[in-house]
Amino acid sequence: MKQLVFLSIFMCCTLVSAQDKSLISESKTAQIELNEEFSNPDTTILEPEDFKNFHGLEFYPIDEKFIVEAKFIRTPNEKPFLMPTTTSRLPEYVKYGEAHFSLEGKDFVLNLFKSTEPYDEPGYEDYLFLPFTDLTSGDGSYGGGRFLDQRIPEGETIVIDFNKAYNPYCAYSARYSCPIPPKENDLLIKIEAGVKDFGKH
């Protein structure tokens, strides 16, 4: 009996460890792909003077504690609204749902949004937009907040990987118009994960 219990615990821990490794691998891949995009002259959005001396984006060390499994609550009766941006542009979004999770012993809620305008590219039909700020905003990460790309979950849980957090284009150039994260998505905790600030911008 003891052997069976031990085997059960071992198998459980092995599965969890394998899952963690898979998620961390996804985090690394996302960061590599982002760096490749910025390093490629054909895809970079950097200004010529910045690209000339570009040696790669800076990231916080990948940390599995910032990969959280949140409870997803659908909010179907929300009204569309115009999200403020860094320019006069006002894209229309609707709050699609909430992600409830705990981190470092504290409870948090983040709102997820869906554009009311269909995306031009196929495959984005289930895309959700997750902008946020935290206590690193302006002190390590970009002051205007960071973004996460999410997909509509099939069940009642959604995985949020802050290691994949990226900067809006405004962090690199004033040429762009970027959504400003709503106040309700300001996390009173340091999310030391994802991409760091780009310096002078």
ABEGO torsion letter per residue (X at the ends): XAAAAAAAAAAAAAAAAAAAAAAAAAAAAAAAAAAAAAABAAABABBAAAAAABAEBBBBBBBAAABBBBBBBBBAABBBBBBBBABABBBBBBBABBBBBBBGGBBBBBBBBBBABBBABBGAAABBBBBBBBAABGBGBBAAEBBBBBBBBABABBBBBAAABBBBAAAABAABBBBBBBAAABBBBBBBBEBBBAEAX
